[in-house]
Amino acid sequence: MSTEPYPLPKPKTSFSQKPFSKSRSEVYAAKNRSLLMYASAVIVVATGASYAAVPLYRMFCAATGFAGTPKVGTGRFEPERLVPMEGARRIKVHFNADKSEQLPWKFTPQQKFVSVLPGETSLAFYTAKNTSAQDIIGIATYNVTPDRIAPYFSKVECFCFEEQRLLAGEEVDMPLLFFIDKDMFDDPACRNVEDVVLSYTFFRARRNEHGQLEPDAPEDVIQNSLGFGDYELAPKAPVSSPNALKSSKS
């Protein structure tokens, strides 16, 4: 009888569930990371959109001349277009100045009006004086009437492009360089326009929830100063620091 031991049976391979579980958890973790990144991207885009709402809205107004908003950045500043239109009648541009009661400034135009030819650049000045004993930042809103001439009223330089900080007791001259585009004569609604009124309203500045400067005044007062008072169904025009808007609006 053989004394050799019988070979021991090979142990059965046990398939552990751990690798499979680990793989599934990794998949879930990857999905969660993707979801977190997507949600973060949505939040960033939404936040950016809230900050961009003001300049985008003003870009629309500047591009269309909506509600008396003068147009800028529309290719009308080429030298060949800034040539007075000979033989055309002159248009009288009147200057108006207002300020809020909360702003202790004196704000006046240095000239009552100027007469310009379409295509002719004209320089005008306003004067502002801080009559208080503290430094104050002001923001100017503006509009043009009649509003149908706004698409052809273009500002090259304007004090309204930036907020204005005046030291206590300081008085400054504020320049405005503008022209009326000769294309107005191609618009039947503007051919008989002889007088234009450019109105500015200065407000004391405050910071909104985004940290941007905006006029410190009731909403209806601001909208009226922008020329939206007679537009019952018009969207409300947001207003903030002109620094953020320099590239989009005059």
C-alpha positions, 0 to 999 in steps of 0.5 A: 500500500502506497504511503505517499500522501494524497494531494491536497485539493486546490482551494477554490478561488474566492472572488471578493466583492471589494474591488467591484465596490471600490470601482463603483464608489470611484464612479460615483465620486467622479460623477459627484465631482463633475456635478460640483464643477458644473454647478460651480460653473453655473454659479460663476456664469450667473454671477458674471451675468449679474455684473454684466447686465448693466454694461450689456443693457447700456450697449443696447441703448447706445447701439439703438438710441433707445429712449434718448440714449446717444449712440457711440461706437458705431463706426461714426468716428472715422475722419471722413465722416466728421466733416461739416455738411455744407449747405445744410441748416444748422441745428441748435443744441441746448444744454440743460443741467440738473442735480439731486437735492442730496448733492451739495454741488452747483452744476451749470452749463457754460453756454446756453446753446450752440449751433452746429452743422451735421458732421461738425464736432463741437466742444461745450463745457459744464461747471461743477462746484462742490459747496460742501466741506467734504469730498464727494463722488457724483454720477451724471445721467443724461438724455437727448430730446426729441428722442428720435434724434438720439441715434444720430447724437454721438459723444466723442468725449464726455465727463459722464464717461466716469464718475466725478470726485470733487474735493471739498470746495473744488470747482472744475470745468467739465468738457463735452465733445459731440457731433450730430451724424449727417445720416439724420437727413436720411431719416424722415422723422429727423429731417425737420428737427431744428432744436435738440436738448441735451440734459444732464442730471448729477446724483450723489454716488452710493455703492450697491450690493455688488460694490458698484457706484450708482446714483443715490436717488429713488428709482423713478427719479433716476429713470426720469433723468435717463429719459424713461419716464414717458415709457410705461412699458420700457424695461428699467435701465440699471445704472452703476459706475460709469467706469465699468461702462466706458467701453460701451456707452457715452 
